Amino acid sequence: MAKVADKIYGLIKETVENCGVRLWNVVFVKEGSSHYLRVFIDSDEGVSIDDCTNVSHAIDPIIDDADPIDCSYYLEVCSPGLSRELTR
């Protein structure tokens, strides 16, 4: 699943940054019977719900066009939060 996340990271990085935030991380996980694509964004001013909504709307068609995931999944765009893990 890490390969899927890496591919999506590359696909959406520029678009996320054009939305005025940084792409923190992308993870694709299975929890129970569901799959989740989680896109973590950050900025020096913090992340608002509007930031998450704007990024979600901007990246959804990019991911759909590339079609890198062969199963149904939930797209979540959120902040890494205060207890964020260091990545990349």
C-alpha positions in Angstrom: 0.0 0.0 0.0 3.0 2.3 0.4 3.6 2.3 -3.4 0.0 3.6 -3.9 0.6 6.4 -1.4 4.0 7.3 -3.0 2.4 7.5 -6.4 -0.5 9.7 -5.2 2.0 11.9 -3.3 3.7 12.6 -6.6 0.5 13.1 -8.5 -1.0 15.7 -6.1 2.0 17.5 -4.5 2.0 20.5 -6.9 -1.8 20.9 -6.8 -1.8 20.8 -3.0 0.9 23.5 -2.9 -1.1 25.6 -5.4 -3.9 25.6 -2.8 -1.6 27.4 -0.4 -0.7 24.6 1.9 2.1 22.0 2.2 1.6 18.3 1.5 2.7 16.6 4.8 2.1 13.0 4.0 -0.2 10.5 2.1 -1.2 7.1 3.5 -3.4 4.4 2.1 -4.6 2.0 4.8 -7.1 -0.8 5.3 -9.2 -0.5 8.5 -11.7 -3.3 9.0 -13.3 -3.9 5.6 -12.7 -0.3 4.4 -9.8 1.4 2.7 -8.8 5.0 3.5 -6.6 7.4 1.5 -5.5 10.0 3.9 -3.9 13.2 2.7 -2.3 15.3 5.4 -1.7 19.0 4.8 -0.1 21.7 6.8 0.7 25.4 6.8 2.4 27.9 9.1 -0.9 29.5 9.8 -2.6 26.1 10.6 -5.1 24.2 8.6 -8.8 25.1 8.4 -11.8 23.1 7.3 -11.9 25.3 4.2 -8.3 24.3 3.4 -9.2 20.6 3.7 -12.3 21.1 1.5 -10.4 23.1 -1.2 -7.6 20.5 -1.3 -10.1 17.6 -1.5 -12.0 19.2 -4.4 -8.7 20.0 -6.2 -7.1 16.5 -5.9 -10.2 14.3 -6.3 -10.3 14.6 -10.1 -6.5 14.1 -10.4 -6.7 10.8 -8.4 -9.8 9.7 -10.4 -8.1 10.4 -13.7 -5.0 8.5 -12.7 -7.0 5.7 -11.2 -4.1 4.2 -9.1 -6.4 2.4 -6.6 -8.1 -0.8 -7.7 -10.7 -0.8 -4.9 -13.2 1.5 -3.3 -11.9 3.9 -0.7 -12.7 6.9 1.4 -10.7 10.1 0.7 -9.8 12.1 3.9 -7.9 15.4 3.8 -6.8 16.6 7.2 -4.1 18.2 9.3 -1.3 16.0 10.8 -2.2 17.4 14.2 0.0 18.3 17.1 1.2 14.7 17.7 2.3 14.3 14.1 4.9 11.8 13.2 8.0 12.9 11.3 7.9 11.6 7.7 9.7 12.2 4.5 
